[in-house]
Amino acid sequence: MDRPTSDAQVMVAEARKAFFVMFGFLALVWLVQLANFADDYAPAREYGVVSGDLGTLPHLLTAPFLHWSWAHIESNSGPLFIFGFLAAYRGVLRFVGLSLLVAVTSGLAVWFFEGGNVETVGASGLIFGYFGYVVVRGLFDRHLIDTLIGIVMAASFAYMLTVAVPGTPGVSWLAHLGGLAGGLLGAWLFRDRRKRPAGKTPARTGSSGASGPSGASGSSAPAGHPRADLHKELGDLGLL
């Protein structure tokens, strides 16, 4: 008899969808770069964010798609795909909302606090937002797998935070810091508010101590057990 769709199956389906979304997103960013290059980077100068310029406020949503050079877009593409995928695999709609939030917080940090009359463009604000979101999402959603992913990402890419503080020449640390703040805020705003079902009560053992035909004891924690959610998630992933 077929088993009902599990959380793990839903997660795999969303991960597949997230892969294609990020592939399309990255392809769009590169197509924009081709047009940008062909026009001698006029779009980057025209649609970047300039501190204090009211006319550039709508550019909060266009600046992340633009880059100043091929080296600029190449350095952003890998992290954008990795962190974007990890941010999207729990739900593409949630990811779209997160992306809008991060683009706005990153751009506003530049608009309010950047010094000088310079245009700021690039996807690095989104990258830092996705990074912050991935690192703390598991804590808000209480998902074991997401928590472990967050720990690994934080340990592996902690060096990124060095360009979210003042002092790095030629880099808009404000865009990075604003994006990071947006990602952390997004992890709370877009947290999973559904009540997760408690684990199933294991089968009672007979007088002989065997729990069933195999003689193995049940692996699920009883309902109400402090680790019931953890046992259910591990079971859905085939780890119990």
HELIX and SHEET records of a PDB file:
HELIX    1   1 ASP A    7  ALA A   38  1                                  32    
HELIX    2   2 ALA A   42  GLU A   46  1                                   5    
HELIX    3   3 LEU A   54  LEU A   61  5                                   8    
HELIX    4   4 ALA A   63  PHE A   65  5                                   3    
HELIX    5   5 TRP A   70  ALA A   88  1                                  19    
HELIX    6   6 VAL A   92  PHE A  113  1                                  22    
HELIX    7   7 SER A  124  ASP A  141  1                                  18    
HELIX    8   8 LEU A  144  SER A  156  1                                  13    
HELIX    9   9 ALA A  158  VAL A  163  5                                   6    
HELIX   10  10 TRP A  173  LEU A  189  1                                  17    
HELIX   11  11 ALA A  228  ASP A  236  1                                   9    
SHEET    1   A 2 VAL A  49  VAL A  50  0                                        
SHEET    2   A 2 GLU A 119  THR A 120 -1                                        
END                                                                             
